[in-house]
Amino acid sequence: MHLGGEHFVNKNSFFSGLKAGVSIAIGYFPVALTFGLLAKTTGLSIWEATAMSIFVYAGAAQYMSLTLISKGVDPILIVLNTFVVNIRHFLMTAALNEKMQSEKRWVKGIYAFGITDESFSVLATQKESKIATPFAFGVAVIAYSSWVIFTAVGHVIGANLPAFLQAAMSIALYAMFVGLLVPSMRGNRKVVMLALVAAVINGFFYWTGLLSTGWSILVATLVSSILIEVIYAKRGKNLPKGA
Amino acid sequence: MQKEGKTYRKGRNKMGMWYWWTLLGMALVTYIPRAFPLTFLEGKELPPVVSGVLRNIPYAVLGALIFPAILYVQQDNLLFGLIGAAVAFSLAFLFSNVMIVVLGTIGVLAVYSLIF
């Protein structure tokens, strides 16, 4: 459809989105498997457990809900807790919107369902200045499939991976975040500062226990993004549009 | 077995239909923060200051998502997380390919946990 050649074809297709999302699918595998297993021990049927992964699709919130359900916590509090844990996605999808190809609202409303910390990270660190809609669908679909399928599998087999593999695979999502961040840090001091300042602030909230994880990530991200922007605006050096 | 089956039933009955209402609520409050900015901001031109800050967010988020959580992937074993972090960063500096970083780090930690 275009003379842009391989580059254009590659970065805009559903298939290349699937490919870019493989590392998320690998990372979700052990987490979803364990969720299925824990849901079973909490007393949820396979339908109840899998339905949560299908309709909610939020790792941390789902894990917390299991603890709350087993303690018999009021459903309203479970829903409130879920909202608090996921409130940071307001910030992420607002940021992602700057990078997404212009598209009909209802279409964006569909792939928005697939935006997690991980799919956001993969999409937002693409080098292209604009991300095509099919690419976003590709990333979302493979990550979501892994999450849903391995929740069910975890419930059915009711057992974990061998201990050494389970332990080793617990690093997968973090290794992916590192793999996405470091190439952007090369020769770009602003990116280094953004990540570093946010990490330090987040560490501060973690060790002092002043904020829960969801809020801590939100505040650390926002403070770092604003602070570094102010510093660089004063120096007149900013990220190019595409970065 | 019998006893386990009973507690299981009891556990379910406690929530019963409420489970599905809870699920619906969880689904809604998870979806809204994802969908609202993407649909609401479509086609809107934000002030340069705001979009400047928004362009910073991915890298700040990654910093916060990685640290300090990467150190605690095995809660009782800080060394495990430290090794994982060191390997992941080294591989990322050497290869800038996400797959290599992910599989390589898993591989090294798998060997490590088999030995220790």
Interface residues (C-beta under 8 A of the other chain):
Chain A: V22 S23 I26 G27 T42 G43 L44 S45 E48 A51 M52 F55 V56 Y57 A58 A61 S65 I69 S70 G72 P75 I76 I78 V79 L80 T82 F83 N86 I87 R88 H89 F90 L91 M92 T93 A94 A95 L96 N97 E98 M100 S102 E103 R105 K108 G109 A112 F113 I115 D117 F120 S121 A124 T125 A163 F164 L165 A167 A168 M169 S170 I171 A172 Y174 A175 M176 F177 V178 G179 L180 L181 V182 P183 S184 M185 R186 K190 V191 L194 A195 L196 V197 A198 A199 I201 N202 G203 Y206 W207 S216 I217 A220 T221 L222 S224 S225 I226 I228 E229 A233 N238 L239 K241 A243
Chain B: T7 Y8 G11 R12 K14 M15 W18 Y19 W20 W21 T22 L23 L24 G25 M26 A27 L28 V29 T30 Y31 P33 R34 A35 F36 P37 L38 T39 L41 E42 G43 L46 V49 S51 G52 V53 L54 R55 N56 I57 P58 Y59 A60 V61 L62 G63 A64 L65 I66 F67 P68 A69 I70 V73 Q74 F80 G81 G84 A85 V87 A88 F89 L91 A92 F93 S96 N97 V98 M99 I100 V101 V102 L103 G104 T105 I106 G107 L109 A110 Y112 S113 L114
